[in-house]
Amino acid sequence: MTIDQDKVRREAMRWYLLLTLYNAQPVGCCEEVLLMTIKALYPDATQLEQRKNLDYLKERVLVEIDKQPDGRWFAKLDRYGIDLVEYTIDCQPGIARPVKA
């Protein structure tokens, strides 16, 4: 059995984005701050990769994204994102949330 490293990276990145936004509550944060955090874990991470994962989280109704006129993105958790990070709702496949100890 082979491990799909791209899938592992994608799903872990989604979890770390959620955690970062959880710590930025109640305001949320701009994509530059998110990318700095992600680059600490994945130095080769790109803005496009991050945006794809943020968009995925938006489609899952876990984050809100404000795409500003200057092209920057600003994100914050919505109530389901908060519940997911706080382990009060189940985590469906696609996000590498660790099992709560």
N, C-alpha and C positions, 0 to 999 in steps of 0.2 A: 504494500500500500504506500503510495507516495503522498506527500503533503503538498497541497497547493499553497505555495508561499504567498502568491498574490492575494488569495482569498484571506489568508491569515492576517496579512498586512492591512487589507481593506477593513476587515471586521474589527481589528484592534484599533485602527485609526478612528473608526466611528465611536468606539467606546471612549477613547481619550478626548475626542472632541466634546462628547457629552459631559465628561468629567470637568473639562476646562470651562465649559459654559455653566456648569453647576456652580463652580467656584466663582464665577463672574456675576452671579445673581445679586440683585434683581435686575441689573442693568444689561447684562450681556457684554459682548465685546466685538471688536472689529476683526476682520480676517487676518490682519497682520499679527495680532497677538496670538490668535489661534495657530497660525503657521509657525511662529517662533516656538510655541510649545510642542507642536508636532515635530518640528525639525530637531528638537532635543532628543526625540526618540528615533526618528527616521531622518537623518541628515540630508538625504536625497529627495525628500518630499517636495512636491511642487504645489503652486497655487491651484493649478487645474485639478490635480488629484484631490486636494482638500475641498475644492468647490464641488466636485462630483460627490464626495462623501457627505458634505453638508446638504446638498440637494437631495440625496437619498434619505437623510434624516428628516428633511422637510416633508418629503413624500410620505414618510412613516408617521407624520404629525407629531414629531418629537421636538422640533425646533422651528422657530420663526426666523425668516431671513428677510432683511431689508436691503434690497439692491439699490444702492444710492446712485444718483445721477452721475457722479464722478467715476462710477465703475466699481467702487469699493462695496464689499458686503459687510453687513453688520448682523450678527446672529445672537439669539437668546433662546433659552429653553422655554417650551410651553409646558402646560401642566402634566402632560404625559411624559415628557422628557424628564421632568423633576421626579415623577413617580418611578420611572424606570431606574434612574440613578439611585433613588432611595430604596429600591428593592420592594416597592409596594405593589408593582404589577409585574406580570411575567414578561420575560424577554424573548421575543420571537427570533428565529434564525436571522443572521445578517449582522449581528452586533456581538462582539466578543466580551460580553459582560461576564466577569468571573462569578463563580458560585459563591454565594455568601457564606462566610465561615461562621 
